[in-house]
Amino acid sequence: MRVLWHQACWLEKYLVMKNLILTAVVLVTFSFRVHAASQRLIGTWKSNREVTLQYLKTHTKLTSQQLDKLAPILGKMVVVFDSERITEKSGNWKFTTKYTIIEEIKNTVTIEAEDPGTKKLTKTKFTLDASGFWTPDEKIPGYQERFDKIAKE
């Protein structure tokens, strides 16, 4: 009977240790994945006016008058990602908030962050390529703005 009790204690300790090790491995793997994902966005990015306008001319139903009104705004926004925060700057305007990576699939990263206008948490998708990313504005069907990575100023 004493031998069975020792075996039961040993088995219980073994199962507890196994679960602790498995939990630690899962946490480390998940932390690494989130950290690796955030590395793709970290840096300074600037709106590319010319490339965005060319894209909007061919991929949206915006009129030339609407594009003319939009053109002066494009090319001014700078977005800076660090490991925890996103900062958006344009002229004298600046907004900084924390962000969370919600999803990463192939060349897209979706974050959740506070919207500067509404102050509500919103999701934003970034489609990355070798030198920058595209990001949509759901208010305009087909709209995508191009941002290129720039050297830190």
NUBAPA-770245 format. One record per residue (C-alpha): x, y, z; chain. Coordinates in nm, 2 decimals, m for minus. Layout:
BEGIN
{xx->X	yy->Y	zz->Z	c->A} $
...
END
This chain:
BEGIN
{xx->0.00	yy->0.00	zz->0.00	c->A} $
{xx->0.29	yy->0.23	zz->0.09	c->A} $
{xx->0.44	yy->0.17	zz->m0.26	c->A} $
{xx->0.12	yy->0.26	zz->m0.43	c->A} $
{xx->0.10	yy->0.58	zz->m0.24	c->A} $
{xx->0.46	yy->0.67	zz->m0.34	c->A} $
{xx->0.38	yy->0.59	zz->m0.70	c->A} $
{xx->0.07	yy->0.81	zz->m0.69	c->A} $
{xx->0.26	yy->1.10	zz->m0.54	c->A} $
{xx->0.54	yy->1.06	zz->m0.80	c->A} $
{xx->0.28	yy->1.04	zz->m1.08	c->A} $
{xx->0.10	yy->1.35	zz->m0.96	c->A} $
{xx->0.43	yy->1.55	zz->m0.93	c->A} $
{xx->0.53	yy->1.43	zz->m1.28	c->A} $
{xx->0.20	yy->1.55	zz->m1.43	c->A} $
{xx->0.22	yy->1.89	zz->m1.25	c->A} $
{xx->0.58	yy->1.94	zz->m1.38	c->A} $
{xx->0.48	yy->1.83	zz->m1.73	c->A} $
{xx->0.19	yy->2.08	zz->m1.74	c->A} $
{xx->0.42	yy->2.36	zz->m1.60	c->A} $
{xx->0.68	yy->2.29	zz->m1.87	c->A} $
{xx->0.42	yy->2.28	zz->m2.14	c->A} $
{xx->0.27	yy->2.60	zz->m2.02	c->A} $
{xx->0.61	yy->2.77	zz->m2.02	c->A} $
{xx->0.69	yy->2.66	zz->m2.37	c->A} $
{xx->0.35	yy->2.78	zz->m2.50	c->A} $
{xx->0.40	yy->3.12	zz->m2.33	c->A} $
{xx->0.76	yy->3.16	zz->m2.46	c->A} $
{xx->0.65	yy->3.06	zz->m2.81	c->A} $
{xx->0.35	yy->3.31	zz->m2.81	c->A} $
{xx->0.56	yy->3.59	zz->m2.67	c->A} $
{xx->0.83	yy->3.53	zz->m2.94	c->A} $
{xx->0.56	yy->3.53	zz->m3.21	c->A} $
{xx->0.41	yy->3.86	zz->m3.10	c->A} $
{xx->0.75	yy->4.02	zz->m3.06	c->A} $
{xx->0.86	yy->3.89	zz->m3.40	c->A} $
{xx->0.54	yy->4.03	zz->m3.56	c->A} $
{xx->0.59	yy->4.37	zz->m3.40	c->A} $
{xx->0.94	yy->4.39	zz->m3.54	c->A} $
{xx->0.80	yy->4.42	zz->m3.89	c->A} $
{xx->0.62	yy->4.74	zz->m3.81	c->A} $
{xx->0.88	yy->4.90	zz->m3.59	c->A} $
{xx->1.03	yy->5.20	zz->m3.75	c->A} $
{xx->0.94	yy->5.53	zz->m3.91	c->A} $
{xx->0.70	yy->5.54	zz->m4.21	c->A} $
{xx->0.60	yy->5.83	zz->m4.43	c->A} $
{xx->0.30	yy->5.87	zz->m4.66	c->A} $
{xx->0.39	yy->5.85	zz->m5.03	c->A} $
{xx->0.17	yy->6.11	zz->m5.21	c->A} $
{xx->0.25	yy->6.02	zz->m5.57	c->A} $
{xx->0.21	yy->5.64	zz->m5.53	c->A} $
{xx->m0.11	yy->5.68	zz->m5.33	c->A} $
{xx->m0.27	yy->5.91	zz->m5.59	c->A} $
{xx->m0.18	yy->5.68	zz->m5.87	c->A} $
{xx->m0.33	yy->5.39	zz->m5.69	c->A} $
{xx->m0.65	yy->5.59	zz->m5.61	c->A} $
{xx->m0.69	yy->5.69	zz->m5.97	c->A} $
{xx->m0.70	yy->5.33	zz->m6.09	c->A} $
{xx->m0.86	yy->5.15	zz->m5.79	c->A} $
{xx->m1.13	yy->5.38	zz->m5.67	c->A} $
{xx->m1.42	yy->5.57	zz->m5.81	c->A} $
{xx->m1.30	yy->5.90	zz->m5.68	c->A} $
{xx->m1.35	yy->6.19	zz->m5.92	c->A} $
{xx->m1.06	yy->6.41	zz->m6.03	c->A} $
{xx->m1.21	yy->6.69	zz->m5.82	c->A} $
{xx->m1.21	yy->6.46	zz->m5.51	c->A} $
{xx->m0.85	yy->6.35	zz->m5.58	c->A} $
{xx->m0.75	yy->6.72	zz->m5.62	c->A} $
{xx->m0.90	yy->6.79	zz->m5.27	c->A} $
{xx->m0.72	yy->6.48	zz->m5.13	c->A} $
{xx->m0.38	yy->6.55	zz->m5.29	c->A} $
{xx->m0.26	yy->6.83	zz->m5.06	c->A} $
{xx->m0.32	yy->6.61	zz->m4.75	c->A} $
{xx->m0.13	yy->6.31	zz->m4.88	c->A} $
{xx->0.25	yy->6.28	zz->m4.83	c->A} $
{xx->0.25	yy->6.46	zz->m4.49	c->A} $
{xx->0.16	yy->6.19	zz->m4.24	c->A} $
{xx->0.45	yy->6.02	zz->m4.06	c->A} $
{xx->0.38	yy->5.70	zz->m3.85	c->A} $
{xx->0.63	yy->5.58	zz->m3.60	c->A} $
{xx->0.60	yy->5.23	zz->m3.44	c->A} $
{xx->0.80	yy->5.12	zz->m3.14	c->A} $
{xx->0.74	yy->4.79	zz->m2.96	c->A} $
{xx->0.44	yy->4.92	zz->m2.77	c->A} $
{xx->0.32	yy->5.25	zz->m2.92	c->A} $
{xx->0.22	yy->5.41	zz->m3.25	c->A} $
{xx->0.27	yy->5.78	zz->m3.30	c->A} $
{xx->0.11	yy->5.96	zz->m3.59	c->A} $
{xx->0.23	yy->6.30	zz->m3.69	c->A} $
{xx->0.13	yy->6.56	zz->m3.96	c->A} $
{xx->0.25	yy->6.92	zz->m3.93	c->A} $
{xx->0.18	yy->7.04	zz->m3.58	c->A} $
{xx->m0.06	yy->6.75	zz->m3.50	c->A} $
{xx->0.06	yy->6.45	zz->m3.31	c->A} $
{xx->m0.12	yy->6.15	zz->m3.16	c->A} $
{xx->0.04	yy->5.86	zz->m2.96	c->A} $
{xx->m0.13	yy->5.55	zz->m2.83	c->A} $
{xx->m0.05	yy->5.19	zz->m2.73	c->A} $
{xx->m0.13	yy->4.92	zz->m2.99	c->A} $
{xx->m0.18	yy->4.55	zz->m2.98	c->A} $
{xx->m0.11	yy->4.31	zz->m3.26	c->A} $
{xx->m0.43	yy->4.12	zz->m3.33	c->A} $
{xx->m0.33	yy->3.91	zz->m3.62	c->A} $
{xx->m0.04	yy->3.84	zz->m3.86	c->A} $
{xx->m0.10	yy->3.65	zz->m4.18	c->A} $
{xx->0.17	yy->3.63	zz->m4.44	c->A} $
{xx->0.24	yy->4.00	zz->m4.54	c->A} $
{xx->m0.04	yy->4.16	zz->m4.34	c->A} $
{xx->m0.04	yy->4.27	zz->m3.98	c->A} $
{xx->m0.36	yy->4.38	zz->m3.80	c->A} $
{xx->m0.34	yy->4.60	zz->m3.49	c->A} $
{xx->m0.59	yy->4.74	zz->m3.25	c->A} $
{xx->m0.53	yy->5.09	zz->m3.12	c->A} $
{xx->m0.72	yy->5.40	zz->m3.01	c->A} $
{xx->m0.86	yy->5.60	zz->m3.30	c->A} $
{xx->m0.74	yy->5.96	zz->m3.28	c->A} $
{xx->m1.07	yy->6.10	zz->m3.39	c->A} $
{xx->m1.32	yy->5.88	zz->m3.20	c->A} $
{xx->m1.09	yy->5.77	zz->m2.91	c->A} $
{xx->m1.24	yy->5.42	zz->m2.96	c->A} $
{xx->m1.04	yy->5.10	zz->m3.01	c->A} $
{xx->m1.03	yy->5.02	zz->m3.38	c->A} $
{xx->m0.85	yy->4.76	zz->m3.59	c->A} $
{xx->m0.62	yy->4.87	zz->m3.87	c->A} $
{xx->m0.47	yy->4.63	zz->m4.13	c->A} $
{xx->m0.12	yy->4.69	zz->m4.28	c->A} $
{xx->m0.02	yy->4.51	zz->m4.59	c->A} $
{xx->0.36	yy->4.51	zz->m4.60	c->A} $
{xx->0.61	yy->4.46	zz->m4.88	c->A} $
{xx->0.99	yy->4.50	zz->m4.91	c->A} $
{xx->0.99	yy->4.88	zz->m4.87	c->A} $
{xx->0.67	yy->4.99	zz->m4.70	c->A} $
{xx->0.30	yy->4.92	zz->m4.64	c->A} $
{xx->m0.05	yy->5.00	zz->m4.76	c->A} $
{xx->m0.33	yy->5.08	zz->m4.52	c->A} $
{xx->m0.70	yy->5.12	zz->m4.61	c->A} $
{xx->m0.96	yy->5.37	zz->m4.50	c->A} $
{xx->m1.29	yy->5.20	zz->m4.47	c->A} $
{xx->m1.48	yy->5.52	zz->m4.53	c->A} $
{xx->m1.37	yy->5.53	zz->m4.89	c->A} $
{xx->m1.43	yy->5.20	zz->m5.08	c->A} $
{xx->m1.10	yy->5.08	zz->m5.23	c->A} $
{xx->m0.89	yy->5.35	zz->m5.06	c->A} $
{xx->m0.54	yy->5.25	zz->m4.97	c->A} $
{xx->m0.26	yy->5.49	zz->m4.86	c->A} $
{xx->0.10	yy->5.40	zz->m4.92	c->A} $
{xx->0.37	yy->5.45	zz->m4.65	c->A} $
{xx->0.74	yy->5.40	zz->m4.72	c->A} $
{xx->0.99	yy->5.32	zz->m4.45	c->A} $
{xx->1.23	yy->5.61	zz->m4.39	c->A} $
{xx->1.55	yy->5.64	zz->m4.19	c->A} $
{xx->1.49	yy->5.77	zz->m3.84	c->A} $
{xx->1.51	yy->6.14	zz->m3.83	c->A} $
END
